[in-house]
Amino acid sequence: MTTFSVEIHEYIITSLKKSARPEIVLDLPSVPESGDKLWLKSMRGTHVAETEKCMILESYRVSRLRPTVRLVLLFGITTNHGHDASCEQEALRERRQHTPLPEIIRSIRMEQNQKMQSQVREQILRKLVLLTKRNT
């Protein structure tokens, strides 16, 4: 299993998190496999604002000439605000019961979809309220 690290502007990471199927195209030294980890460093100017650990669900080679790959990511593995939480994760791993990976992916995706649907509902309700105020 390989771990990759990438520095990206915080606005790009925010839009990836809001996406139902987060995809990004990157130049990486090698083509990652499903299950590999990707550390996304959220950059605010020249400073690292936050670090997100993602799992790579799918990877596709985009170019034969360059090491460019399209990645489908899974967020919500672990979040770390400027410090390394690997020691905490190892301590938790001993007490945790392991769930099969596809079930974890399914549950995280379902949570992401529910969150997105609730945001869409809230937007629709706000628009309805504005329309009713405008009509009266």
MODELLER restraints for C-alpha pairs under 7 A, 6 or more apart:
rsr = mdl.restraints
at = mdl.atoms
rsr.add(forms.Gaussian(group=physical.xy_distance, feature=features.Distance(at['CA:1:A'], at['CA:36:A']), mean=5.45, stdev=0.5))
rsr.add(forms.Gaussian(group=physical.xy_distance, feature=features.Distance(at['CA:2:A'], at['CA:36:A']), mean=5.31, stdev=0.5))
rsr.add(forms.Gaussian(group=physical.xy_distance, feature=features.Distance(at['CA:2:A'], at['CA:37:A']), mean=6.52, stdev=0.5))
rsr.add(forms.Gaussian(group=physical.xy_distance, feature=features.Distance(at['CA:3:A'], at['CA:36:A']), mean=5.97, stdev=0.5))
rsr.add(forms.Gaussian(group=physical.xy_distance, feature=features.Distance(at['CA:3:A'], at['CA:37:A']), mean=4.70, stdev=0.5))
rsr.add(forms.Gaussian(group=physical.xy_distance, feature=features.Distance(at['CA:3:A'], at['CA:38:A']), mean=5.68, stdev=0.5))
rsr.add(forms.Gaussian(group=physical.xy_distance, feature=features.Distance(at['CA:4:A'], at['CA:37:A']), mean=6.31, stdev=0.5))
rsr.add(forms.Gaussian(group=physical.xy_distance, feature=features.Distance(at['CA:4:A'], at['CA:38:A']), mean=4.72, stdev=0.5))
rsr.add(forms.Gaussian(group=physical.xy_distance, feature=features.Distance(at['CA:4:A'], at['CA:39:A']), mean=6.10, stdev=0.5))
rsr.add(forms.Gaussian(group=physical.xy_distance, feature=features.Distance(at['CA:5:A'], at['CA:38:A']), mean=5.67, stdev=0.5))
rsr.add(forms.Gaussian(group=physical.xy_distance, feature=features.Distance(at['CA:5:A'], at['CA:39:A']), mean=4.55, stdev=0.5))
rsr.add(forms.Gaussian(group=physical.xy_distance, feature=features.Distance(at['CA:5:A'], at['CA:40:A']), mean=6.13, stdev=0.5))
rsr.add(forms.Gaussian(group=physical.xy_distance, feature=features.Distance(at['CA:6:A'], at['CA:39:A']), mean=6.21, stdev=0.5))
rsr.add(forms.Gaussian(group=physical.xy_distance, feature=features.Distance(at['CA:6:A'], at['CA:40:A']), mean=5.19, stdev=0.5))
rsr.add(forms.Gaussian(group=physical.xy_distance, feature=features.Distance(at['CA:6:A'], at['CA:41:A']), mean=6.03, stdev=0.5))
rsr.add(forms.Gaussian(group=physical.xy_distance, feature=features.Distance(at['CA:7:A'], at['CA:40:A']), mean=5.99, stdev=0.5))
rsr.add(forms.Gaussian(group=physical.xy_distance, feature=features.Distance(at['CA:7:A'], at['CA:41:A']), mean=4.59, stdev=0.5))
rsr.add(forms.Gaussian(group=physical.xy_distance, feature=features.Distance(at['CA:7:A'], at['CA:42:A']), mean=6.27, stdev=0.5))
rsr.add(forms.Gaussian(group=physical.xy_distance, feature=features.Distance(at['CA:7:A'], at['CA:43:A']), mean=6.42, stdev=0.5))
rsr.add(forms.Gaussian(group=physical.xy_distance, feature=features.Distance(at['CA:8:A'], at['CA:40:A']), mean=6.74, stdev=0.5))
rsr.add(forms.Gaussian(group=physical.xy_distance, feature=features.Distance(at['CA:8:A'], at['CA:41:A']), mean=6.03, stdev=0.5))
rsr.add(forms.Gaussian(group=physical.xy_distance, feature=features.Distance(at['CA:8:A'], at['CA:42:A']), mean=5.46, stdev=0.5))
rsr.add(forms.Gaussian(group=physical.xy_distance, feature=features.Distance(at['CA:8:A'], at['CA:43:A']), mean=5.77, stdev=0.5))
rsr.add(forms.Gaussian(group=physical.xy_distance, feature=features.Distance(at['CA:9:A'], at['CA:42:A']), mean=5.59, stdev=0.5))
rsr.add(forms.Gaussian(group=physical.xy_distance, feature=features.Distance(at['CA:9:A'], at['CA:43:A']), mean=4.73, stdev=0.5))
rsr.add(forms.Gaussian(group=physical.xy_distance, feature=features.Distance(at['CA:9:A'], at['CA:44:A']), mean=6.43, stdev=0.5))
rsr.add(forms.Gaussian(group=physical.xy_distance, feature=features.Distance(at['CA:10:A'], at['CA:42:A']), mean=4.60, stdev=0.5))
rsr.add(forms.Gaussian(group=physical.xy_distance, feature=features.Distance(at['CA:10:A'], at['CA:43:A']), mean=5.37, stdev=0.5))
rsr.add(forms.Gaussian(group=physical.xy_distance, feature=features.Distance(at['CA:10:A'], at['CA:44:A']), mean=6.16, stdev=0.5))
rsr.add(forms.Gaussian(group=physical.xy_distance, feature=features.Distance(at['CA:13:A'], at['CA:42:A']), mean=6.67, stdev=0.5))
rsr.add(forms.Gaussian(group=physical.xy_distance, feature=features.Distance(at['CA:16:A'], at['CA:22:A']), mean=5.06, stdev=0.5))
rsr.add(forms.Gaussian(group=physical.xy_distance, feature=features.Distance(at['CA:20:A'], at['CA:112:A']), mean=6.78, stdev=0.5))
rsr.add(forms.Gaussian(group=physical.xy_distance, feature=features.Distance(at['CA:20:A'], at['CA:113:A']), mean=6.36, stdev=0.5))
rsr.add(forms.Gaussian(group=physical.xy_distance, feature=features.Distance(at['CA:21:A'], at['CA:72:A']), mean=6.97, stdev=0.5))
rsr.add(forms.Gaussian(group=physical.xy_distance, feature=features.Distance(at['CA:22:A'], at['CA:72:A']), mean=5.76, stdev=0.5))
rsr.add(forms.Gaussian(group=physical.xy_distance, feature=features.Distance(at['CA:22:A'], at['CA:73:A']), mean=5.51, stdev=0.5))
rsr.add(forms.Gaussian(group=physical.xy_distance, feature=features.Distance(at['CA:23:A'], at['CA:70:A']), mean=6.80, stdev=0.5))
rsr.add(forms.Gaussian(group=physical.xy_distance, feature=features.Distance(at['CA:23:A'], at['CA:71:A']), mean=5.43, stdev=0.5))
rsr.add(forms.Gaussian(group=physical.xy_distance, feature=features.Distance(at['CA:23:A'], at['CA:72:A']), mean=4.50, stdev=0.5))
rsr.add(forms.Gaussian(group=physical.xy_distance, feature=features.Distance(at['CA:23:A'], at['CA:73:A']), mean=6.20, stdev=0.5))
rsr.add(forms.Gaussian(group=physical.xy_distance, feature=features.Distance(at['CA:24:A'], at['CA:70:A']), mean=5.66, stdev=0.5))
rsr.add(forms.Gaussian(group=physical.xy_distance, feature=features.Distance(at['CA:24:A'], at['CA:71:A']), mean=5.39, stdev=0.5))
rsr.add(forms.Gaussian(group=physical.xy_distance, feature=features.Distance(at['CA:24:A'], at['CA:72:A']), mean=6.82, stdev=0.5))
rsr.add(forms.Gaussian(group=physical.xy_distance, feature=features.Distance(at['CA:25:A'], at['CA:68:A']), mean=6.80, stdev=0.5))
rsr.add(forms.Gaussian(group=physical.xy_distance, feature=features.Distance(at['CA:25:A'], at['CA:69:A']), mean=5.60, stdev=0.5))
rsr.add(forms.Gaussian(group=physical.xy_distance, feature=features.Distance(at['CA:25:A'], at['CA:70:A']), mean=4.29, stdev=0.5))
rsr.add(forms.Gaussian(group=physical.xy_distance, feature=features.Distance(at['CA:25:A'], at['CA:71:A']), mean=6.22, stdev=0.5))
rsr.add(forms.Gaussian(group=physical.xy_distance, feature=features.Distance(at['CA:26:A'], at['CA:68:A']), mean=5.55, stdev=0.5))
rsr.add(forms.Gaussian(group=physical.xy_distance, feature=features.Distance(at['CA:26:A'], at['CA:69:A']), mean=5.59, stdev=0.5))
rsr.add(forms.Gaussian(group=physical.xy_distance, feature=features.Distance(at['CA:26:A'], at['CA:70:A']), mean=6.52, stdev=0.5))
rsr.add(forms.Gaussian(group=physical.xy_distance, feature=features.Distance(at['CA:27:A'], at['CA:67:A']), mean=5.35, stdev=0.5))
rsr.add(forms.Gaussian(group=physical.xy_distance, feature=features.Distance(at['CA:27:A'], at['CA:68:A']), mean=4.29, stdev=0.5))
rsr.add(forms.Gaussian(group=physical.xy_distance, feature=features.Distance(at['CA:27:A'], at['CA:69:A']), mean=6.30, stdev=0.5))
rsr.add(forms.Gaussian(group=physical.xy_distance, feature=features.Distance(at['CA:28:A'], at['CA:67:A']), mean=5.82, stdev=0.5))
rsr.add(forms.Gaussian(group=physical.xy_distance, feature=features.Distance(at['CA:28:A'], at['CA:68:A']), mean=6.35, stdev=0.5))
rsr.add(forms.Gaussian(group=physical.xy_distance, feature=features.Distance(at['CA:29:A'], at['CA:67:A']), mean=6.30, stdev=0.5))
rsr.add(forms.Gaussian(group=physical.xy_distance, feature=features.Distance(at['CA:30:A'], at['CA:67:A']), mean=6.66, stdev=0.5))
rsr.add(forms.Gaussian(group=physical.xy_distance, feature=features.Distance(at['CA:31:A'], at['CA:61:A']), mean=7.00, stdev=0.5))
rsr.add(forms.Gaussian(group=physical.xy_distance, feature=features.Distance(at['CA:31:A'], at['CA:69:A']), mean=6.70, stdev=0.5))
rsr.add(forms.Gaussian(group=physical.xy_distance, feature=features.Distance(at['CA:32:A'], at['CA:59:A']), mean=6.41, stdev=0.5))
rsr.add(forms.Gaussian(group=physical.xy_distance, feature=features.Distance(at['CA:33:A'], at['CA:59:A']), mean=6.55, stdev=0.5))
rsr.add(forms.Gaussian(group=physical.xy_distance, feature=features.Distance(at['CA:34:A'], at['CA:56:A']), mean=5.42, stdev=0.5))
rsr.add(forms.Gaussian(group=physical.xy_distance, feature=features.Distance(at['CA:34:A'], at['CA:57:A']), mean=4.91, stdev=0.5))
rsr.add(forms.Gaussian(group=physical.xy_distance, feature=features.Distance(at['CA:34:A'], at['CA:58:A']), mean=5.39, stdev=0.5))
rsr.add(forms.Gaussian(group=physical.xy_distance, feature=features.Distance(at['CA:34:A'], at['CA:59:A']), mean=6.94, stdev=0.5))
rsr.add(forms.Gaussian(group=physical.xy_distance, feature=features.Distance(at['CA:35:A'], at['CA:55:A']), mean=5.84, stdev=0.5))
rsr.add(forms.Gaussian(group=physical.xy_distance, feature=features.Distance(at['CA:35:A'], at['CA:56:A']), mean=5.45, stdev=0.5))
rsr.add(forms.Gaussian(group=physical.xy_distance, feature=features.Distance(at['CA:35:A'], at['CA:57:A']), mean=6.09, stdev=0.5))
rsr.add(forms.Gaussian(group=physical.xy_distance, feature=features.Distance(at['CA:36:A'], at['CA:55:A']), mean=5.94, stdev=0.5))
rsr.add(forms.Gaussian(group=physical.xy_distance, feature=features.Distance(at['CA:36:A'], at['CA:56:A']), mean=5.46, stdev=0.5))
rsr.add(forms.Gaussian(group=physical.xy_distance, feature=features.Distance(at['CA:37:A'], at['CA:53:A']), mean=6.86, stdev=0.5))
rsr.add(forms.Gaussian(group=physical.xy_distance, feature=features.Distance(at['CA:37:A'], at['CA:54:A']), mean=5.75, stdev=0.5))
rsr.add(forms.Gaussian(group=physical.xy_distance, feature=features.Distance(at['CA:37:A'], at['CA:55:A']), mean=4.69, stdev=0.5))
rsr.add(forms.Gaussian(group=physical.xy_distance, feature=features.Distance(at['CA:37:A'], at['CA:56:A']), mean=5.99, stdev=0.5))
rsr.add(forms.Gaussian(group=physical.xy_distance, feature=features.Distance(at['CA:38:A'], at['CA:53:A']), mean=5.85, stdev=0.5))
rsr.add(forms.Gaussian(group=physical.xy_distance, feature=features.Distance(at['CA:38:A'], at['CA:54:A']), mean=5.13, stdev=0.5))
rsr.add(forms.Gaussian(group=physical.xy_distance, feature=features.Distance(at['CA:38:A'], at['CA:55:A']), mean=6.11, stdev=0.5))
rsr.add(forms.Gaussian(group=physical.xy_distance, feature=features.Distance(at['CA:38:A'], at['CA:56:A']), mean=6.79, stdev=0.5))
rsr.add(forms.Gaussian(group=physical.xy_distance, feature=features.Distance(at['CA:39:A'], at['CA:51:A']), mean=6.61, stdev=0.5))
rsr.add(forms.Gaussian(group=physical.xy_distance, feature=features.Distance(at['CA:39:A'], at['CA:52:A']), mean=5.67, stdev=0.5))
rsr.add(forms.Gaussian(group=physical.xy_distance, feature=features.Distance(at['CA:39:A'], at['CA:53:A']), mean=4.61, stdev=0.5))
rsr.add(forms.Gaussian(group=physical.xy_distance, feature=features.Distance(at['CA:39:A'], at['CA:54:A']), mean=6.27, stdev=0.5))
rsr.add(forms.Gaussian(group=physical.xy_distance, feature=features.Distance(at['CA:40:A'], at['CA:51:A']), mean=5.65, stdev=0.5))
rsr.add(forms.Gaussian(group=physical.xy_distance, feature=features.Distance(at['CA:40:A'], at['CA:52:A']), mean=5.08, stdev=0.5))
rsr.add(forms.Gaussian(group=physical.xy_distance, feature=features.Distance(at['CA:40:A'], at['CA:53:A']), mean=6.34, stdev=0.5))
rsr.add(forms.Gaussian(group=physical.xy_distance, feature=features.Distance(at['CA:41:A'], at['CA:48:A']), mean=6.17, stdev=0.5))
rsr.add(forms.Gaussian(group=physical.xy_distance, feature=features.Distance(at['CA:41:A'], at['CA:50:A']), mean=6.03, stdev=0.5))
rsr.add(forms.Gaussian(group=physical.xy_distance, feature=features.Distance(at['CA:41:A'], at['CA:51:A']), mean=4.50, stdev=0.5))
rsr.add(forms.Gaussian(group=physical.xy_distance, feature=features.Distance(at['CA:41:A'], at['CA:52:A']), mean=6.48, stdev=0.5))
rsr.add(forms.Gaussian(group=physical.xy_distance, feature=features.Distance(at['CA:42:A'], at['CA:48:A']), mean=5.66, stdev=0.5))
rsr.add(forms.Gaussian(group=physical.xy_distance, feature=features.Distance(at['CA:42:A'], at['CA:49:A']), mean=5.43, stdev=0.5))
rsr.add(forms.Gaussian(group=physical.xy_distance, feature=features.Distance(at['CA:42:A'], at['CA:50:A']), mean=5.08, stdev=0.5))
rsr.add(forms.Gaussian(group=physical.xy_distance, feature=features.Distance(at['CA:42:A'], at['CA:51:A']), mean=5.91, stdev=0.5))
rsr.add(forms.Gaussian(group=physical.xy_distance, feature=features.Distance(at['CA:43:A'], at['CA:49:A']), mean=5.59, stdev=0.5))
rsr.add(forms.Gaussian(group=physical.xy_distance, feature=features.Distance(at['CA:50:A'], at['CA:80:A']), mean=6.61, stdev=0.5))
rsr.add(forms.Gaussian(group=physical.xy_distance, feature=features.Distance(at['CA:50:A'], at['CA:81:A']), mean=4.84, stdev=0.5))
rsr.add(forms.Gaussian(group=physical.xy_distance, feature=features.Distance(at['CA:50:A'], at['CA:82:A']), mean=5.82, stdev=0.5))
rsr.add(forms.Gaussian(group=physical.xy_distance, feature=features.Distance(at['CA:51:A'], at['CA:79:A']), mean=6.42, stdev=0.5))
rsr.add(forms.Gaussian(group=physical.xy_distance, feature=features.Distance(at['CA:51:A'], at['CA:80:A']), mean=5.35, stdev=0.5))
rsr.add(forms.Gaussian(group=physical.xy_distance, feature=features.Distance(at['CA:51:A'], at['CA:81:A']), mean=5.91, stdev=0.5))
rsr.add(forms.Gaussian(group=physical.xy_distance, feature=features.Distance(at['CA:51:A'], at['CA:82:A']), mean=6.39, stdev=0.5))
rsr.add(forms.Gaussian(group=physical.xy_distance, feature=features.Distance(at['CA:52:A'], at['CA:78:A']), mean=6.65, stdev=0.5))
rsr.add(forms.Gaussian(group=physical.xy_distance, feature=features.Distance(at['CA:52:A'], at['CA:79:A']), mean=5.02, stdev=0.5))
rsr.add(forms.Gaussian(group=physical.xy_distance, feature=features.Distance(at['CA:52:A'], at['CA:80:A']), mean=6.30, stdev=0.5))
rsr.add(forms.Gaussian(group=physical.xy_distance, feature=features.Distance(at['CA:53:A'], at['CA:77:A']), mean=6.04, stdev=0.5))
rsr.add(forms.Gaussian(group=physical.xy_distance, feature=features.Distance(at['CA:53:A'], at['CA:78:A']), mean=5.55, stdev=0.5))
rsr.add(forms.Gaussian(group=physical.xy_distance, feature=features.Distance(at['CA:53:A'], at['CA:79:A']), mean=6.22, stdev=0.5))
rsr.add(forms.Gaussian(group=physical.xy_distance, feature=features.Distance(at['CA:54:A'], at['CA:73:A']), mean=6.23, stdev=0.5))
rsr.add(forms.Gaussian(group=physical.xy_distance, feature=features.Distance(at['CA:54:A'], at['CA:74:A']), mean=5.48, stdev=0.5))
rsr.add(forms.Gaussian(group=physical.xy_distance, feature=features.Distance(at['CA:54:A'], at['CA:75:A']), mean=4.93, stdev=0.5))
rsr.add(forms.Gaussian(group=physical.xy_distance, feature=features.Distance(at['CA:54:A'], at['CA:76:A']), mean=6.96, stdev=0.5))
rsr.add(forms.Gaussian(group=physical.xy_distance, feature=features.Distance(at['CA:54:A'], at['CA:77:A']), mean=5.93, stdev=0.5))
rsr.add(forms.Gaussian(group=physical.xy_distance, feature=features.Distance(at['CA:55:A'], at['CA:73:A']), mean=5.74, stdev=0.5))
rsr.add(forms.Gaussian(group=physical.xy_distance, feature=features.Distance(at['CA:55:A'], at['CA:74:A']), mean=5.10, stdev=0.5))
rsr.add(forms.Gaussian(group=physical.xy_distance, feature=features.Distance(at['CA:55:A'], at['CA:75:A']), mean=6.83, stdev=0.5))
rsr.add(forms.Gaussian(group=physical.xy_distance, feature=features.Distance(at['CA:56:A'], at['CA:71:A']), mean=6.55, stdev=0.5))
rsr.add(forms.Gaussian(group=physical.xy_distance, feature=features.Distance(at['CA:56:A'], at['CA:72:A']), mean=5.99, stdev=0.5))
rsr.add(forms.Gaussian(group=physical.xy_distance, feature=features.Distance(at['CA:56:A'], at['CA:73:A']), mean=4.79, stdev=0.5))
rsr.add(forms.Gaussian(group=physical.xy_distance, feature=features.Distance(at['CA:56:A'], at['CA:74:A']), mean=6.36, stdev=0.5))
rsr.add(forms.Gaussian(group=physical.xy_distance, feature=features.Distance(at['CA:57:A'], at['CA:72:A']), mean=5.46, stdev=0.5))
rsr.add(forms.Gaussian(group=physical.xy_distance, feature=features.Distance(at['CA:57:A'], at['CA:73:A']), mean=5.59, stdev=0.5))
rsr.add(forms.Gaussian(group=physical.xy_distance, feature=features.Distance(at['CA:57:A'], at['CA:74:A']), mean=6.55, stdev=0.5))
rsr.add(forms.Gaussian(group=physical.xy_distance, feature=features.Distance(at['CA:58:A'], at['CA:71:A']), mean=5.76, stdev=0.5))
rsr.add(forms.Gaussian(group=physical.xy_distance, feature=features.Distance(at['CA:58:A'], at['CA:72:A']), mean=5.04, stdev=0.5))
rsr.add(forms.Gaussian(group=physical.xy_distance, feature=features.Distance(at['CA:59:A'], at['CA:69:A']), mean=6.41, stdev=0.5))
rsr.add(forms.Gaussian(group=physical.xy_distance, feature=features.Distance(at['CA:59:A'], at['CA:70:A']), mean=5.57, stdev=0.5))
rsr.add(forms.Gaussian(group=physical.xy_distance, feature=features.Distance(at['CA:59:A'], at['CA:71:A']), mean=4.54, stdev=0.5))
rsr.add(forms.Gaussian(group=physical.xy_distance, feature=features.Distance(at['CA:59:A'], at['CA:72:A']), mean=6.40, stdev=0.5))
rsr.add(forms.Gaussian(group=physical.xy_distance, feature=features.Distance(at['CA:60:A'], at['CA:69:A']), mean=5.39, stdev=0.5))
rsr.add(forms.Gaussian(group=physical.xy_distance, feature=features.Distance(at['CA:60:A'], at['CA:70:A']), mean=5.10, stdev=0.5))
rsr.add(forms.Gaussian(group=physical.xy_distance, feature=features.Distance(at['CA:60:A'], at['CA:71:A']), mean=6.61, stdev=0.5))
rsr.add(forms.Gaussian(group=physical.xy_distance, feature=features.Distance(at['CA:61:A'], at['CA:68:A']), mean=6.13, stdev=0.5))
rsr.add(forms.Gaussian(group=physical.xy_distance, feature=features.Distance(at['CA:61:A'], at['CA:69:A']), mean=4.40, stdev=0.5))
rsr.add(forms.Gaussian(group=physical.xy_distance, feature=features.Distance(at['CA:61:A'], at['CA:70:A']), mean=6.37, stdev=0.5))
rsr.add(forms.Gaussian(group=physical.xy_distance, feature=features.Distance(at['CA:62:A'], at['CA:68:A']), mean=5.52, stdev=0.5))
rsr.add(forms.Gaussian(group=physical.xy_distance, feature=features.Distance(at['CA:62:A'], at['CA:69:A']), mean=5.18, stdev=0.5))
rsr.add(forms.Gaussian(group=physical.xy_distance, feature=features.Distance(at['CA:62:A'], at['CA:70:A']), mean=6.40, stdev=0.5))
